[in-house]
Amino acid sequence: MSRKTNRDHAKRQQRPMMEDEAISAQISALLTPALAKQKKYCRQLGLRDRILTLPLMVAAVLTMLWRDVAGVRELTRMSAREGFLWCDRLEVSQQALSKRFLTFPADLFQRVFSEILPLLVGLKQKSTPNKSETRFV
């Protein structure tokens, strides 16, 4: 009896999307002021200035979501090869990045998101045309 393999169940390789510089610049411009405001709160939490700081961790999470990165191993490779968003190339171990993800306070991400949410709503309203201005041709 021969063994048949079903290729539908084979592990697919996933490659991260390429980074778009225009979108990256917009994200950076939107987040930079919000991240600067949270530095004082980071110190209040007792977080030291490290290599894996709040801006780098926010950039890592956004890169994982935006570019569809499969996991921390691929994110570590991307960090060493090209960097992500506003962060330059940085060689860091997979273990260090994994540990930082596990210990990083989720409250910091929530505060950054709360800071930029009104800006995102304003951008959405500017880009959406009024119903009275919309005409069908």
Buried (B, 14 or more C-beta within 10 A) or exposed (E): EEEEEEEEEEEEEEEBEEBEEEEBEEBBEBBEEBBEEBBEBBEEEEBEEEEBBBBBBBBBBBBBEBBEBEEBEBBBEBBEEEBBBBBEEBEBEBEBBBEBBEEBBEEBBEBBEEBBEEEEEEEEEEEEEEEEEEEEE
